[in-house]
Amino acid sequence: MKHHKSAQQAHPHIEAVRRLHALCNAVRSTGTRGSKARIEFVQLAYRYGLVEEITSYALWDRGYEDLGERTFDTCFEMGDSEELTSSPPSR
């Protein structure tokens, strides 16, 4: 389903949502690139209170394809979740 840009721009944390969307492919990567992407993804999701919108596919439905529960879960399933959960929050 195609979405209008206005639906994507209407979010109060639009910059965080756009960054999360940009990280979707990198989250699935292995190595340092993937690990850094997963850490940033989870930190942004929690910092901006977007976990529910991600895991319920609300953002996907607003036009941010791949920004859903599967991507969020991948952050904890790539074998480095201990590093992910012990990383200090970024500012």
Secondary structure, DSSP 8 states (H G I E B T S, - for coil): ----HHHHHT-TTHHHHHHHHHHHHHHT--HHHHHHHHHHHHHHHHHTT-HHHHHTTHHHHTT-TT-SHHHHHHTTSSS-HHHHHHS----
